Amino acid sequence: MKTNPAATGYRPNTVRYLAVGVLLALAATACGTDDQTNGDPLSGTRWEMTEVWDGSGLAPAEVTTIGTLVFTDGIAGGFDGCNAYQSTYSLDGDSVSFGEVILPGSACDPAYADQANAFIKAIGATTGFAATADSLKLTDTSGATQLVFRPATQLPLAGVSWQVAWYGAGASPLDGTQISLIFRTDGTLAGIAGCNDYSADYRVDGDQLAIRDLANTEKACLEPDGVMEQESDYLGAIQQTGAFSTSLIGLELLDVDGNPVAEYRFAGRIRT
């Protein structure tokens, strides 16, 4: 799945921008229930949505995208199926209260927008929880289940659509452009570099990653201003890749010295 840059953003204009790097750090920190502190049974736990209240009942999660929820010392965040999000939370026994949900408000694949909206609405309606080693249920004031989760797992490198958050020295994609990346299971990768399509071969050895034989189409884009320079800088950055790291919601490409060269957010599992 690739986010559709022509789609109308489905978030209200009042939401504030959230840096994806904050959530990547949060997801990396939350390593399991051993991290629970100060009597907080949720801190250090990571969850993947299986069902969400859609207004008439619990609906199963779309299998090619995921909503995730990570708790870390009063901060909750993850991926709603379209965008990264973050909020605060507080507990009182089996009651839980979430603060304002902060998210980018970017465009979303129409196939996933309804589920993402339902996810965020359900978080806002939540007042109670029930957690076991195998599941987490969030409930509203009437006791109705709003969200059901299972323990989350790390995202794989391949079979996922990644969307650039930043690249190079910290540059973000220009408005109106899309930079994406997909690692196929056959050892090839492909994506959109802002104007042209690109492809390459790659090889993985543990957390080491080599990208070779990069090629791209040669279309010239005139708008937005600077798009061709952006494309050249991005493609140059990813050719420095020597390693990678994935989390619940993102991917980081690193050079051979361990310095980040690009960071991506999860944009959905590849439809087969």
QUIRARA-V107281 format. One record per pair of residues at least 24 apart in sequence whose ideal C-beta (glycine too) atoms are under 10 Angstrom apart, sorted by sequence separation. I is the first residue (numbers start at 1). J is the second residue. If there is no record, write none. Layout:
i,j
I,J
I,J
//
This chain:
i,j
45,69
46,70
47,71
75,99
77,101
79,103
82,106
83,107
100,124
122,146
123,147
158,182
159,183
192,216
193,217
195,219
196,220
214,238
237,261
238,262
45,70
46,71
71,96
74,99
76,101
77,102
82,107
83,108
98,123
99,124
121,146
122,147
158,183
159,184
188,213
189,214
191,216
192,217
195,220
196,221
214,239
236,261
237,262
44,70
45,71
46,72
77,103
82,108
98,124
122,148
157,183
158,184
159,185
183,209
195,221
42,69
43,70
44,71
45,72
81,108
82,109
98,125
119,146
156,183
158,185
162,189
164,191
194,221
195,222
211,238
212,239
234,261
42,70
43,71
44,72
52,80
80,108
81,109
98,126
118,146
119,147
157,185
158,186
163,191
164,192
183,211
195,223
211,239
234,262
42,71
43,72
44,73
49,78
52,81
97,126
98,127
118,147
156,185
158,187
162,191
163,192
164,193
209,238
211,240
41,71
42,72
43,73
48,78
49,79
81,111
82,112
96,126
97,127
158,188
161,191
164,194
181,211
194,224
211,241
40,71
42,73
43,74
47,78
48,79
49,80
81,112
82,113
85,116
95,126
96,127
97,128
158,189
196,227
210,241
211,242
40,72
42,74
43,75
46,78
49,81
80,112
81,113
95,127
96,128
157,189
194,226
195,227
196,228
209,241
210,242
40,73
43,76
81,114
82,115
83,116
87,120
94,127
95,128
96,129
194,227
195,228
198,231
208,241
209,242
210,243
211,244
40,74
42,76
81,115
82,116
85,119
89,123
94,128
95,129
193,227
194,228
208,242
209,243
36,71
37,72
38,73
80,115
81,116
82,117
85,120
93,128
94,129
96,131
193,228
194,229
195,230
196,231
200,235
207,242
208,243
209,244
35,71
37,73
38,74
80,116
81,117
87,123
92,128
93,129
94,130
194,230
195,231
198,234
207,243
208,244
209,245
35,72
36,73
79,116
80,117
81,118
82,119
83,120
87,124
89,126
94,131
193,230
194,231
195,232
198,235
206,243
207,244
35,73
80,118
81,119
82,120
85,123
91,129
193,231
194,232
200,238
205,243
206,244
207,245
30,69
80,119
81,120
192,231
193,232
194,233
196,235
200,239
202,241
204,243
207,246
30,70
79,119
80,120
89,129
98,138
193,233
194,234
198,238
204,244
27,68
29,70
30,71
31,72
78,119
193,234
194,235
200,241
28,70
30,72
80,122
96,138
193,235
202,244
211,253
27,70
29,72
30,73
65,108
80,123
96,139
191,234
26,70
28,72
29,73
65,109
95,139
158,202
177,221
191,235
209,253
23,68
26,71
27,72
30,75
64,109
67,112
78,123
94,139
157,202
193,238
209,254
26,72
29,75
30,76
43,89
65,111
95,141
158,204
177,223
208,254
210,256
23,70
25,72
26,73
30,77
42,89
64,111
65,112
76,123
157,204
176,223
177,224
191,238
207,254
30,78
43,91
64,112
67,115
176,224
208,256
26,75
40,89
42,91
62,111
67,116
174,223
175,224
177,226
189,238
26,76
27,77
40,90
41,91
62,112
65,115
69,119
157,207
174,224
177,227
26,77
27,78
40,91
65,116
67,118
68,119
174,225
176,227
179,230
23,75
25,77
26,78
27,79
39,91
62,114
67,119
109,161
157,209
174,226
179,231
22,75
24,77
38,91
41,94
62,115
67,120
174,227
177,230
181,234
23,77
42,96
61,115
62,116
69,123
173,227
177,231
22,77
23,78
59,114
60,115
67,122
174,229
179,234
23,79
59,115
67,123
174,230
179,235
27,84
106,163
173,230
174,231
177,234
181,238
26,84
61,119
171,229
172,230
18,77
20,79
55,114
59,118
171,230
179,238
24,84
26,86
54,114
71,131
1,62
23,84
54,115
104,165
173,234
183,244
22,84
23,85
52,114
168,230
171,233
1,64
20,83
21,84
23,86
52,115
54,117
55,118
167,230
171,234
1,65
20,84
22,86
52,116
54,118
58,122
169,233
18,83
19,84
52,117
53,118
54,119
71,136
168,233
18,84
20,86
49,115
52,118
53,119
55,121
167,233
168,234
171,237
18,85
19,86
52,119
54,121
69,136
167,234
15,83
18,86
52,120
53,121
54,122
167,235
168,236
169,237
183,251
11,80
52,121
53,122
69,138
167,236
168,237
15,85
49,119
52,122
164,234
167,237
168,238
181,251
11,82
51,122
52,123
78,149
107,178
166,237
167,238
10,82
11,83
53,125
168,240
181,253
9,82
10,83
49,122
164,237
191,264
9,83
11,85
78,152
164,238
7,82
79,155
69,147
3,82
1,81
3,83
22,102
23,103
67,147
69,149
83,163
1,82
68,149
84,165
181,262
67,149
70,152
18,101
19,102
69,152
179,262
181,264
16,100
18,102
20,104
47,131
68,152
162,246
180,264
15,100
17,102
18,103
19,104
50,135
53,138
67,152
68,153
165,250
179,264
182,267
185,270
14,100
15,101
16,102
17,103
18,104
45,131
50,136
51,137
52,138
53,139
58,144
61,147
66,152
160,246
165,251
167,253
181,267
184,270
15,102
16,103
17,104
18,105
42,129
49,136
53,140
57,144
58,145
61,148
66,153
68,155
157,244
163,250
164,251
165,252
180,267
183,270
15,103
16,104
17,105
41,129
45,133
47,135
48,136
57,145
58,146
60,148
61,149
157,245
162,250
163,251
182,270
15,104
16,105
17,106
42,131
47,136
49,138
58,147
61,150
66,155
157,246
162,251
178,267
15,105
41,131
46,136
58,148
156,246
170,260
14,105
45,136
47,138
53,144
154,245
155,246
160,251
162,253
171,262
11,103
13,105
53,145
154,246
155,247
168,260
169,261
11,104
12,105
52,145
53,146
154,247
155,248
167,260
168,261
170,263
11,105
42,136
51,145
52,146
53,147
66,160
154,248
155,249
157,251
166,260
167,261
168,262
9,104
10,105
11,106
51,146
52,147
53,148
64,159
153,248
155,250
156,251
166,261
167,262
9,105
10,106
11,107
51,147
52,148
64,160
65,161
152,248
155,251
166,262
167,263
9,106
10,107
11,108
50,147
51,148
52,149
64,161
152,249
165,262
166,263
167,264
9,107
10,108
33,131
49,147
50,148
51,149
164,262
165,263
166,264
7,106
8,107
9,108
49,148
50,149
51,150
164,263
165,264
7,107
8,108
10,110
33,133
47,147
49,149
50,150
162,262
164,264
165,265
5,106
6,107
7,108
47,148
48,149
49,150
162,263
163,264
164,265
5,107
7,109
8,110
10,112
11,113
47,149
48,150
162,264
163,265
3,106
4,107
7,110
10,113
46,149
47,150
48,151
49,152
161,264
162,265
163,266
164,267
3,107
4,108
9,113
10,114
45,149
47,151
48,152
160,264
162,266
163,267
3,108
4,109
8,113
11,116
15,120
46,151
47,152
48,153
161,266
162,267
163,268
3,109
4,110
7,113
10,116
11,117
45,151
46,152
160,266
161,267
162,268
1,108
2,109
4,111
10,117
45,152
46,153
160,267
161,268
1,109
46,154
160,268
161,269
3,112
4,113
11,120
160,269
161,270
1,111
159,269
160,270
161,271
1,112
155,266
159,270
158,270
156,269
159,272
155,269
33,151
32,151
30,152
27,152
28,154
27,154
27,155
24,165
23,165
20,163
20,164
21,165
20,165
21,166
19,165
20,166
19,166
21,170
20,172
19,172
112,267
112,268
111,268
3,161
109,267
1,160
2,161
106,265
108,267
109,268
1,161
2,162
3,163
108,268
111,271
2,163
104,265
1,163
85,249
84,249
83,249
84,250
5,173
79,248
80,249
5,175
6,176
78,248
79,249
5,176
77,248
78,249
79,250
5,177
6,178
77,249
5,178
4,178
3,178
5,180
2,178
3,180
70,247
2,180
70,248
1,180
68,247
69,248
70,249
2,182
68,248
1,182
68,249
84,265
66,248
83,265
84,266
66,249
82,265
83,266
82,266
83,267
81,266
82,267
79,265
81,267
82,268
5,192
79,266
81,268
78,266
79,267
2,191
79,268
2,192
68,266
48,248
66,266
46,247
47,248
65,266
46,248
65,267
66,268
65,268
66,269
64,268
65,269
64,269
62,268
63,269
64,270
65,271
62,269
64,271
63,271
64,272
62,271
63,272
28,245
30,247
28,246
29,247
30,248
27,246
28,247
27,247
28,248
24,245
26,247
27,248
24,246
25,247
26,248
27,249
28,250
24,247
26,249
27,250
23,247
24,248
28,252
23,248
24,249
25,250
23,249
24,250
23,250
24,251
24,252
20,249
21,250
20,250
21,252
21,260
24,263
24,264
24,265
21,263
23,265
20,263
19,263
20,264
21,265
20,265
20,266
3,265
3,267
2,267
3,268
1,267
2,268
1,268
1,269
2,270
1,270
1,271
//
